[in-house]
């Protein structure tokens, strides 16, 4: 009983940290410290990854293999995008996502995997049908991307040629996300919906706020 209580306590501490980081970012950037907070984006993604690792949790070889698979495939798609203009349109990454491999930040691959896992975990609790769950997870990822795209060039995350994301970007995001979710659900991967929904919501609130702010 005590072990269960402690586990719940630590989960709520982790959730509190998630909101603290993102609300601090909202306040700090709104007060004129955009450059300082935007340059800490990579650190924020590392914190998300660590919280996912311990509280989702990523606690089996199977979950790690699929996490690496989604991250690797996400990196491959992004490499083809930035190098050859495939899938997403003409774009390039800025400096605030941390170290890059062949023009693609490593944490972008991590982000593809994180978003797949958390939206998949939430969708798991909304339906039992694999295709419907995959659609729900895809919608969550695409909905978040709609708000991210406007903010990305402002925070030096990435920028499209012409200044805005083309329709190809959203089609590719949706298509790749749907494939990832089909794999996720066919593999019967699971995770805690509580930590998953909070990881999703803190990002959604952050990007909606600045979508309106700017």
Backbone torsions as a table, in degrees:
resi	resn	phi	psi	omega
1	UNK	NA	-43.0	179.4
2	UNK	-64.7	-39.8	179.7
3	UNK	-62.3	-42.5	178.2
4	UNK	-63.4	-42.5	179.5
5	UNK	-61.5	-45.4	-179.6
6	UNK	-63.4	-39.3	178.3
7	UNK	-61.2	-45.0	179.2
8	UNK	-64.4	-39.8	-180.0
9	UNK	-60.5	-44.4	-178.8
10	UNK	-68.7	-34.2	176.4
11	UNK	-62.2	-43.6	-179.7
12	UNK	-69.7	-30.9	173.6
13	UNK	-64.7	-43.4	178.6
14	UNK	-62.5	-42.7	177.9
15	UNK	-62.0	-41.2	177.6
16	UNK	-61.2	-40.1	177.7
17	UNK	-63.4	-40.9	178.9
18	UNK	-57.4	-49.8	-178.0
19	UNK	-68.7	-37.4	178.8
20	UNK	-60.6	-46.9	179.9
21	UNK	-59.7	-46.1	-173.7
22	UNK	-76.9	-38.3	177.6
23	UNK	-68.0	-37.9	175.3
24	UNK	-60.0	-40.4	177.5
25	UNK	-63.3	-43.2	178.8
26	UNK	-60.7	-47.1	-178.5
27	UNK	-66.8	-47.1	-177.2
28	UNK	-62.2	-44.4	179.7
29	UNK	-67.7	-38.6	179.0
30	UNK	-64.4	-27.6	179.5
31	UNK	-87.8	4.2	174.1
32	UNK	103.7	11.5	-178.5
33	UNK	-107.2	42.8	-175.5
34	UNK	-59.9	-46.9	-175.1
35	UNK	-60.4	-42.8	-177.8
36	UNK	-64.8	-47.6	-176.9
37	UNK	-72.1	-40.0	-179.8
38	UNK	-63.8	-33.1	179.9
39	UNK	-72.0	-11.4	177.2
40	UNK	-97.6	14.2	-179.1
41	UNK	-59.9	-42.5	-179.9
42	UNK	-60.3	-42.0	178.0
43	UNK	-61.5	-41.6	179.7
44	UNK	-62.2	-41.0	178.9
45	UNK	-67.1	-34.5	176.4
46	UNK	-64.7	-40.9	177.5
47	UNK	-62.3	-43.6	176.8
48	UNK	-58.6	-43.6	-179.5
49	UNK	-63.0	-43.1	-179.5
50	UNK	-66.3	-40.4	177.8
51	UNK	-64.9	-41.7	176.3
52	UNK	-60.6	-43.8	-177.9
53	UNK	-58.4	-45.3	-173.3
54	UNK	-88.1	-29.3	-171.4
55	UNK	-115.0	-12.0	177.2
56	UNK	-65.4	-46.4	-11.1
57	UNK	-103.4	161.6	168.6
58	UNK	-91.0	91.4	-169.6
59	UNK	-129.3	22.4	178.2
60	UNK	-145.8	157.5	177.2
61	UNK	-59.8	-39.4	-179.8
62	UNK	-59.8	-48.5	-178.2
63	UNK	-64.5	-38.3	178.6
64	UNK	-68.0	-39.9	-179.9
65	UNK	-62.4	-42.2	-179.9
66	UNK	-73.7	-33.2	175.3
67	UNK	-61.1	-46.2	178.3
68	UNK	-64.9	-38.0	178.3
69	UNK	-60.4	-49.9	-178.6
70	UNK	-65.6	-40.1	178.1
71	UNK	-64.0	-42.8	-179.8
72	UNK	-66.6	-43.8	178.5
73	UNK	-66.6	-36.9	176.4
74	UNK	-62.7	-43.5	177.5
75	UNK	-62.1	-41.6	179.4
76	UNK	-61.9	-46.1	179.4
77	UNK	-61.4	-41.6	-180.0
78	UNK	-68.2	-37.2	177.1
79	UNK	-61.3	-46.3	178.1
80	UNK	-63.4	-31.4	179.0
81	UNK	-70.0	-52.4	-175.4
82	UNK	-73.9	-26.3	-176.5
83	UNK	-87.7	-42.4	-174.0
84	UNK	-118.4	-0.5	-179.9
85	UNK	73.1	19.6	-179.8
86	UNK	-79.8	153.7	171.6
87	UNK	71.3	-64.6	-166.0
88	UNK	-97.9	-17.6	-173.0
89	UNK	109.8	-174.1	-178.8
90	UNK	-85.9	117.6	-179.3
91	UNK	-156.7	169.0	177.6
92	UNK	-147.8	150.9	179.7
93	UNK	-86.5	145.7	175.4
94	UNK	-86.2	-153.1	-172.7
95	UNK	-105.6	-7.2	-170.7
96	UNK	-91.2	7.0	175.2
97	UNK	-103.4	9.3	175.0
98	UNK	87.7	-167.0	-175.1
99	UNK	-57.7	147.3	-176.7
100	UNK	-119.3	154.9	168.5
101	UNK	-122.5	117.5	-179.2
102	UNK	53.7	40.2	175.5
103	UNK	86.9	-1.1	-178.1
104	UNK	-116.7	122.8	177.3
105	UNK	-60.1	136.6	178.5
106	UNK	-57.9	-37.5	-176.5
107	UNK	-70.8	-13.8	173.9
108	UNK	-67.4	-41.0	175.0
109	UNK	-62.4	-42.3	177.2
110	UNK	-60.6	-40.9	-179.1
111	UNK	-65.3	-39.9	175.4
112	UNK	-57.3	-44.6	-178.4
113	UNK	-68.1	-43.5	179.4
114	UNK	-59.1	-49.5	-177.8
115	UNK	-63.2	-38.0	177.8
116	UNK	-64.3	-45.4	-177.4
117	UNK	-66.5	-44.6	-176.0
118	UNK	-73.1	-40.1	178.8
119	UNK	-71.3	-32.3	175.3
120	UNK	-65.3	-40.1	179.5
121	UNK	-65.5	-40.7	178.1
122	UNK	-66.3	-45.6	-179.6
123	UNK	-62.2	-32.3	178.2
124	UNK	-57.1	-30.0	-177.0
125	UNK	-96.4	4.9	179.3
126	UNK	-108.8	-19.4	-178.4
127	UNK	-158.7	158.0	175.0
128	UNK	-103.1	-9.1	-178.1
129	UNK	-85.7	124.7	-175.2
130	UNK	-58.5	-43.5	-176.5
131	UNK	-72.2	-36.9	177.2
132	UNK	-68.3	-41.8	176.9
133	UNK	-60.5	-40.4	-180.0
134	UNK	-65.9	-38.0	177.2
135	UNK	-66.2	-41.4	-180.0
136	UNK	-64.2	-44.9	178.0
137	UNK	-63.1	-40.8	177.7
138	UNK	-62.6	-42.2	178.2
139	UNK	-60.6	-42.3	179.4
140	UNK	-59.8	-45.2	-178.8
141	UNK	-68.5	-41.2	-178.8
142	UNK	-69.0	-38.1	179.1
143	UNK	-62.2	-42.7	177.4
144	UNK	-63.8	-42.2	-178.8
145	UNK	-62.7	-32.8	179.5
146	UNK	-56.4	-38.6	-179.6
147	UNK	-84.5	-31.3	180.0
148	UNK	-64.9	-36.8	-171.3
149	UNK	-61.6	-36.3	179.9
150	UNK	-70.6	-34.9	-174.0
151	UNK	-84.3	-28.3	-173.3
152	UNK	-51.1	-50.3	-179.7
153	UNK	-68.5	-29.6	179.7
154	UNK	-65.3	-38.0	-179.2
155	UNK	-95.3	10.1	180.0
156	UNK	58.0	42.8	173.9
157	UNK	-85.7	-59.8	174.8
158	UNK	-157.6	164.5	-179.5
159	UNK	-148.5	136.2	178.4
160	UNK	-89.2	147.4	172.4
161	UNK	-62.8	128.0	-176.0
162	UNK	97.9	-13.2	173.0
163	UNK	92.2	-4.6	179.0
164	UNK	-146.2	155.9	-179.0
165	UNK	-76.5	127.5	178.1
166	UNK	-75.6	168.6	179.7
167	UNK	-61.1	-29.4	177.9
168	UNK	-56.3	-36.3	-179.0
169	UNK	-60.4	-45.5	-176.6
170	UNK	-72.1	-35.5	176.7
171	UNK	-63.8	-43.3	180.0
172	UNK	-66.8	-45.2	177.9
173	UNK	-56.2	-46.4	-179.4
174	UNK	-65.8	-43.0	-177.7
175	UNK	-66.1	-47.8	-179.9
176	UNK	-65.9	-41.8	178.4
177	UNK	-60.0	-42.1	-178.8
178	UNK	-64.5	-41.9	177.5
179	UNK	-62.0	-45.0	179.1
180	UNK	-60.2	-41.6	-178.4
181	UNK	-70.4	-36.7	174.6
182	UNK	-59.1	-45.4	178.0
183	UNK	-61.4	-45.5	-179.6
184	UNK	-55.1	-47.4	-175.2
185	UNK	-79.5	-35.2	175.3
186	UNK	-65.5	-29.8	178.0
187	UNK	-80.3	-5.9	179.5
188	UNK	58.6	43.0	175.1
189	UNK	-77.8	144.8	-179.5
190	UNK	-138.3	161.3	176.5
191	UNK	-163.2	171.3	-178.2
192	UNK	-74.3	122.6	-179.5
193	UNK	-68.5	-27.4	-177.3
194	UNK	-63.8	-53.3	-179.7
195	UNK	-67.8	-33.0	-178.8
196	UNK	-64.9	-46.3	-177.4
197	UNK	-67.1	-32.6	178.8
198	UNK	-72.9	-38.6	175.9
199	UNK	-61.1	-38.5	178.5
200	UNK	-70.0	-47.1	-173.7
201	UNK	-67.0	-37.4	-179.9
202	UNK	-62.6	-37.0	178.1
203	UNK	-71.5	-41.6	-179.8
204	UNK	-62.5	-46.2	179.2
205	UNK	-61.5	-44.3	-179.7
206	UNK	-58.2	-50.1	-174.8
207	UNK	-76.0	-32.5	175.2
208	UNK	-64.7	-42.9	-179.8
209	UNK	-56.5	-49.9	-176.5
210	UNK	-77.9	-22.4	171.8
211	UNK	-61.1	-41.6	178.6
212	UNK	-77.8	-40.2	-175.8
213	UNK	-60.7	-41.8	-176.8
214	UNK	-94.1	NA	NA
